Amino acid sequence: MAMCTDTDTDSERPPNRIEIDFRSTCYEKIPLWKSWAAKGRVQEAINQLLFLEKQTRAHTSVPDVTARILVAIVQIYFEAKNWLALNEQILVLARKRSQPKEAVLKMVQECITFVDKIPDKANKMKLIETLSFVTEGKAYLKEETALLIRILNKINNEDEQNQIETPSVSDRSVPLNFMDPADIEIPKKRKILDRHSKEILFNLHKYFNGLKNKDMSSIYQTSAAKLTSDATGVPFSSVKKVIFESKRVLEEGKPFTSSKKLLVARKNKVNINDFDRAAIRQVIIDYYYEYYNEDKDFPIMTTLHESVKKKLNYPGSVATLRREVTRLGFQWKMTEGNSGILVEKHKIRFQRINFLTKIAEYRSQGRPIVFASEVYMDTSISSNPSTRGNGLIIVHAGGSEGFVPNALAMFETNDPVGTRPHYLSTEDFIKWIENDLMPNLKPKSVVVIDNVFYQNILEHPAPGPHACKQEMLDWLDFRNVVHSSSMLKPQLYQLILEHKKNFKEFKIDYILRKNNHSVLRLPQYHPELNPFKKTWLIIKQKMGKRTEWCKQGKNITKFVKSKINSIDVQEWKSACDQAVREERKYIGHEAAIDALTERLEKKVCDSSEESDADNDIIMGEAESDVEET
């Protein structure tokens, strides 16, 4: 059985995505906007919900938040009896890019409850048609598809006018009655036809076109399955299988199964942790230093793969290594000679240089430095990762003098593994800072924290472009920014954009600064600079295999606490010394990297220059309270 894997909060998140916790916003705003709709301000409420939906879809990995918004939108339209807008919004929301499947599922389930509540049949059938279009071909909505089929069958059975009497096959005196094409109701739902469907349609066309010159009485002597096979060109045996399956479909109300073979995505068998990624970065930086002094060309990816495989015993392929290198913040730049240069992004390198400069300054001042971090520990008994859910989020802090006394906190979680990253909420982390960490810090301490989204919530966020005008004026007045009350909102917001960086302060920084402490954030993807990570590896070794700690049951917190307390000052000091050596190694290489990139800059084509503007995100009202450093 494999050992438990800890969730490194800053490595699970995509490097270019800003994570924002919208849960409190949803709990507060959605009831307010529903009250607007009840008072007749339907469009205003919908506009606010659609704006918030766009933000959650782009900046949160918690699908339940987006699901709440989608459900609120369809509920407002249903209560307003705006059936046309309801059907349109269902189609639009379900087809939006990056829309979470869980959110679409909740919306469809809510809309299905509307069917029995709609009084007239026309609107009821239109809603069923819309939902059928949304659920068609989606495996995660197969239960909803079956439920819609049962509802539709029930409606058809209750409507006696829809029952069609067909002539008996044995009654040769009854002629065939073909329907007038004008009487055929053509569904408005657009069908996506694949190659096989088009072939069947063409075969049907040829078959019925050929019947014009044949004796129609021969049709009575042929079985329906044989006629279907002749008309469609599908083998007779396949038609018989479909007819047999139709019995189950009619009895159970389930859709037909697809005969296509499901393509199962290949799982990545290469298990790479954050320290492995840090070692890969160090190999690349060593190349900078080596090739700068020896004046050689930079290696291509295959050469880099051979080097990483030799030095680190790397088990992955060249393609896997390329993905990891991109994840670390490196990108290839093409030169005029059509050769590649692996360049580290400015943002990542600036974070590292800023961290190295400030921590060296704090050490020269003799200030106590404390590293605060969190880890996730799976405590489930089940060996199946898909069913495991129980776990602990452990938060602690320490430095060269050992763990900070009485600063340990553990939070239980029961989210299934893989459903969402195991993060602390911003409120819990701030409470831990105020109640557990800060009272036990030495005067003028420096708290080093991870660079994750819930630690980067702003204390006084700037108003967004859709904020009230008075809120914009108050923000500018409080910060003594020159403006005029006669200015329009876009003009005021432009002033806010120009000055908000000068007044940016995070909540955690604000709380610690009031108590004469400082905050320093680790650069992204640099666990080797955090001795807490090294110390946690030692703790895991002392706890043994996962099967050992899972046997503890309700005593798991005591078990973990005892292993944490067994770490002595010498082990912490050793981890801190190792981090200092890594810092000095980076400092020694930065000058060489600077000189090398200065020399290579002339070779890089203008079209491959990194554009900082692409990474700039102008956040709206709902996302203006968090920023990524």
N, C-alpha and C positions, 0 to 999 in steps of 0.2 A: 504493500500500500504506500502510495507516494506521500511525502511529507507535505504539510500544509504550506500553501504559498501565500505570502503576505501581499496585500494590495498596496502598492506604492501610489499614493494619490496623485502625484504630479506626472506619472508616466502613463496612466491609463487614459488620460484625456488627450485628444488630438492636439498637436502643437499649435494649430492655427484657430482653435475654437475656444471662445470665452464662455465658461460655464457660469450660469447665474441661477440662483435659487429663487424661483418665482412662486413658491408655495404660499408664503405669507401674502403676496400680492393677490393671488387667486382667492384665498379665503376672505380677504377684505373687500376686493373690488367686485367680484362676480355677484354677490347679493345686492350690492349697490346698483349695478347696471341692470339687474333684473327688476329692481324697483322703478328704475327709469322707464323700462319697457312697459311695466304695468300702468304707468301714468301717461302712456302715449308716446314716449320718446324712444320708439323702437329703433329707428335708424341710428340715433346717437349711441345707444347701447351696443348695437351690432358693430358699429365702427370701432368702438373701444375694444370689444372682444376680438375682432379680427386683427387689430394691431397687436394685442397681447399674444394672440395665437401665433403670429409671425415671429415674435421675439422668442417664445418658448420653443418653437420648432427649430430655431437656429442656435439657441444658446442654453439648452438644458437637455440632460440625458434622462430625465424623470418623465416617462410617458404619461403618468397619472395626471400631471399638471395640464398637459395639452388636452387630455381626454375630458377634463372638467370644463375646459373652454368650449370644446366642440359640442358637448352635451348641452351647455348653457345656450349656445347659438340656436340649435334646433328646437330647444324648449321655448325660446322666445318667439320664434316664428310659428310654432304650433299654437301657443297660447294666443297669438295675434291672428290666427286662422289665415295666415298668408301662405296658402298652399304652394303657389308658384315659386315664391322665394325659398320656401322650405326645400322643395325638390332641387332647385338650382344650387343651393348652398351645400346640400348633401353631396352632389356630384363634384362640386369645386373642392370642398374640403377633403374628400376622399382621394382625390387625384393630385393633391399638392405634393411638391417634391419634399422628400425627407419626412413625410408625415408618419408618425409612429403607428405601427400596426395595432398596438393596444388602444390608441386613441380612436382609430377608425372602428375597432370592434365595439368599444363603449358607445360610440355615436350610433352605430347600426342597431345595437341592442335597444337603445333608448327609442329610436325611430320605429322599431317593430311594435313597441307598446302603443304607438300612436294609431296603428291601423284600426283597431277596434273602436277607438274613440272618435274617428272621423265620421260624421253623420252620412254624407252622401257617397254613393258608390263610385262615382267618377273620380273624385279626388282620392278615394281609398285605393282604387286600382292604379292610379297614377303613382302614388307613393310606393306601392308594391313593385311596380315596374322600375322605378328609380332604384329602390333597394336591391332588386334583382340584378340590375346592371352593375351596381357597386360590388356585390358579393360574388358575381360570376367569375369562376376560375381561380378564386383565392382560397387556398387551403385553410388559412386561419379563420375563415368565415364559413366553413362548410356546415357547421351546426345551424348558423343563421340562414344559410341557403335552404337547408332542409325544412326549417321552421316556416319560411316563406312559401315553400311548396305546399306544406300542409294547410296553411292559411288560405292559399289560392284554391286548393281543392275543396276546402270547406265552403268557400264563397260560391264556387261553381255548382256544388251539389245543392246548395240552398236556392239557387236561382233556376227555377224550372224553365224559364224562357231560353236558357243557354243550352238545354238538352236537345241534341240533334238526332232525329230518327233516321236511321240508315236502312235502305232496302235489303231484304234477305237475299243472300247469294243464290238460294235454291229457287227463288221466284224469278224465272226467266222472263216473265211478262213485264216486269218492272224495268223500264229503261234507266240507264245511268243519267243522273242529273248533275251536270257540271255547273259550278258556281260562276256567276258573272264576275269577271275581274274587278268590276267597280264595287262589288259587295264585299270584297276581301279587305279586311282591316290590316293595313301594313303597319307593323310596329315601328315606332319612332326611334327605338333604341338602335344605335349603330352597332353592327356586327363586325368583328375583326375576323376575316376569313384567312385561314392559312392555305398552304399549297394543296393539301389534301382535300379541304372543303371545296375549293374552286374546281378541283377535278371531279368531285361528286356532282356539283351543280351542272357542269358541262355534260356529264353522262346522263343526268336527268333530262336535260334539254334534248339531247339526241334521241333518248328513248321515247319521250312523249311526241317528238316531232315525227318519229317513225310510225307511231300508232295511227296517224292520219290515213295511211294507205293500207291498214290491216283490218281484219275482221274483228270487231270488238267482242264478239261472243266467245272468242278463245280465251279472253281474260278470265271468264268464269271458271274455266277448267284448270287454272293455275293457282297454286297456293300463294297467300299474301307474302310469305317469306321469299319465295322464288321471284315474285314480281319485284319486291324490294331489291333483291340482289341484282336482277337484270337491269333495273332502272338506275341504280347507284354505281354499279360496277364493283361493289364490295362482295367478297366471297360469301357464298351461301352459308358456310359454317360460321363466319363472323356475324352474319345477320341473326342466326339462331342463338348465338351466345348473347347478343344484345337483347333479344326477345326474352330469353331466360332471366337476364339481369333485370329487365323491366318489371318483373313480378315483385322483386325485392324493393325496387324503387317505389312502386305504387303502394305496397304494404307499409313500408317504413317511412316513406316520405323523404328519402335521402336522394341526393343527386347521383347521376351516373358517374362511375369511376373512369379515369382517363387510362387509355391503353399505353400512353407514353411511359417510357422508363424515366424514373426520377433521377435527375443528375445530382448526386450528393457531393457537396463541396468537400474537397480534400482538406483534412485538418492539418494544421501546421504542427509537425512533430518536433520541431526545434524549440526547446524550452530555454529561453534567454531571459535572465533577470537583469535588474538595473546595474549591478556591478559588472556583468558581462558587457553591457552597452558602454559603460564607462571605460572599460578596458579597450573596446574597439575605438572609442574616441581617442584614447591615449596613443594607440598605434598610428592613427592618422596624424595626430599632432607631432609624433616622433618623426614621421615622414617629412613634415614641414621643416623641422629642425635639421634633419639629416640632409635633405636635398638642398636646403639653403646653404649649408656649409660646403657641401661637395659639388654644388652647381650641376645637379642632374635634373632630368625631366621627372615630373610627377607620375606615379604609377597609375595604370589603368585599373578598372575594377577587378579584373581577373588576377592581376598581380597583387592587389590589396587583399583579395580573398585568400590567396596562397599564403601571404604573410600572416594574416589573422588566424588561419587554420594551423599554421606552424607554431605561432607564439602562444595562442590561447586554446588550441585544440578545438577550434570552432567547428560544430557539426553541420552547419547549414550550407545551402548552396549559394551561388553567386547572386541569384535573384533575391534570396532571403536577406543576404548581407546588404544588398542595395536598398531594400526597404528599411532595414535598421539604420543605415547611414542617413537616409532621408529623415527618419524619425528623430535622429539626434540633432538635426538642424544643419546638415551639410547639403550642398547642392552642386551639381556639375556646371561649370561655365565653359563654353566652347571658345577656343581661341581662333585667331585668323588662320592658323595652320591646321585647323580642324582637329586639334588635340584637346583633351579635357583637363580641367583643373577643379579639384574638389575644394570648394570654398565654404567656410562656416558662416552661417547667417550673422548679420550684424547684431541682431537682437540677442541671440544666445551669447555671443562673445562679449557684448557690452555688459550683460548681466554678470558674467564671470569676472570680468575686469573690475567692475564696480564692487562686487563682493570681496575680491581679493584686496582691493585698496582699502576699503573701510574696515575689514576685520584686522588688517595689519595695523591700521591707525588705532583701533580700540585696544589691541594688545600692547602697543607702545605706551598707551595711557594707563596700563595696569588695571583695566576694568574687567570685572568677572564676565565671562562669556558662557552662556547657557544655550544648549541646543534642545529645542522643543519639537517633538514630532509625534506622529501617530502611526500605528500599524493595525492591520486586521488579522484576526486569528480565527480560523474555522474550527468550531468545537462540536460539529455534528457527528453523530455515531454512524450515519449511513455512509457507505462506500461509493454510492452513486452521486457524482457531483451535481446532477440536475435536480436531485431531491434534497440536497443539503441546504440548510438555511441558518441554523443557529451559529452564532459567532460572537466575538468580542472585539470591540474597537478600543484599543489601549492607547492612552495618551499619557506621556510623561516627559520629563526634561532632566537634563544632566550636563555635566561638564567635566573638566579635569579634576574636580574635587568630588566626583561621584554624582549620584542622582540627587536632585533637589528634594529635601525632606518633605514628606506629606504632599507631594505633587502628583502622585499616581491617581489616575481615574480610569475606570473601565465602564464601557457602555455596551449593553447587550443588544443584539440585532437578530432578527429572524427572517431577513430577506433571502429568498433562494439565491444560490450562487449563480452569477451570470445575469440576473435580472437588472441590476444596476450597480455602479461602483459603491463601495462601502465607505462613505464619507460621513464625518460629523456634520451636524447642522451648524450654521454660523452662531446661533444662540448658545448651543452647548459648548462650543469652543470658547466663546467670550466668557461664559460662566466659569469655565475651567481656569481661564486666565485670571479672572477677578477673585475667585474663591480659593483656588488650590495653588496656583503658581505664584502670583504676585505677593501674597503675604509671606512667602518663604524665600524670596529673592534677596540677595545682598544689595546694599545701596548702589545705585548707578550701574545696574547690570545691563548686559547686552543680550537680548533674547533672539536667537537665530531660529527662524521658522521656515517651513517649506513654502514654495511659491505655488499655492493652490488657490482655487477660485474663492472658497469660503473664507479665506484669510485676507482677501483683497476687497472686502466690502468698504465703500467709502463712508466716512463719518457724516459729512455734509455734502451729499451728491448735488451736482449742478442740475438745474431743471432741464427737461428735454424739450424738443421743438414743439410738442403738443401740450406743454404745461400752460397754466393760466398766466396771463400777462402780469398780474400782480405778483405772482411767485417769482417771475423773472426779474421784475423791478426790485423786489426785496433782496434777492440774491446779489444783484449788482450794487444796491445801496449798502448792504452790510460789508461788502468788500471794497467800497470806495472806488468803484469803476465809473468813470465819467460816462454819462448817458443822459437821455432826455425822455421824459414821460410821454412825449408825443411820438416817439419812435414806434414803429410797427413790430409785431412779434418776430418776424424773420431778422430784423435789424438787431433786436435785443438778443436773440439767440446767437447771432454771429459774434456779438461782443462776449457772450458767455463762452463760446468755443475758443475765442482768442485768449481768454484769461483763466479758464478753469484749471489748467495745468499748474498755474502758480498757487492755487489754493487747495490742491489735492492732498488729502490726508486720509489714511485708512483708519477704520474704527479701532483695530488692535493697536496701531501706532499711537492713536490719540489716548487710549486708556493707559498704556504703559508710559507715555510721555508725561502725563499728569502726575505720575509717581516717580519721575526722574529716572526712568529706564528708557533704553533705546531698542529699536527693532531692526534686524537685518535679515533680508530674505535670501535664501539660497538660489543660485542660478538653476534653471530647469535642467533636468537630466544629469545632475552631478551628485549622485549619492556618495561618491568617495570623499566629498568635502563635508559630509555629515557624519560625525562619529556615532550618533545615535543609531544609524543603520548598522554599523559594525557591531555595536553593543547588542543589538537585537539578535543578530546572528549567533552571538555567544549564548544568549538566553535560550534560543531555540535548540541549540546543541545540548544544553543542560536539561531541557524538558524531554528530550528523546523523540521517538517517532510519534506520529499523530495518533496511532492506536493507544499510546500510553496516556496522553492527556485527555482523550475522549472517554476513557474509563473513569475519569474523576467525577463525571455527572454534575451535580449541583455544587460540588466542591472545586469546580474548575477555577473560579476566581481566586480562591485561597491558594490553589496550586500555582497559578501564574504569579501571584504576588510573592510567594515564597521564592520562586526562581529569580524574579526580578531583584528581590532584596539580597540574593546571594552574590550579585555582582559587586565586587569590591572597588575601591578607589583606584587601585593599580590597573585593573582592566579598563576602566574608563580613561585613565591617563594614557594608557597605551593606544587606545582608539583615537584620542585627541592628538597625540603625537603623530600618528599615521596621517591624520587629516592635515596637520601642519606641513608634513613632508609633501603631500599632494599639492598643497597651496604653493609651496616654494617651487615645485616642479613646473606648475603652470606659469608662475611668474617668470621663471627662466626661459620658457618657450614663447611667451607673448611677444617679446621684442623680435625674435626670429620670425614669427608669423607675420608681424607687422612689416618687417623689411621684405619678406618674400612676396606678400600680397602687393606691396608697393611696386616691386619690380615686375610682377606679373600683370598689374593693372593695365599697362599699356597694350598688352596682348589681347585683352578681353574685348570682344566685340561689343559695341554699344547696345545691341539688341538684347544682350544677355545680362545687362546690369540689373541688379536687384532693385525692385521698386518698393520703397517703403510705403508709398501711397496705397499700394494694394493691400497692405496689412492694416491700414487705418480704418477704424470702424467708428462711424458717428452713431452713437447710441441714442435711442429714443427715450421717451419718458419712462418706460418700464425697465430699461436696462442701464439707466444712468447712475445707478448706485453701486456698480461694481466695475473694476478695471483690472487689467492684467498687467503686472509689472514685467 
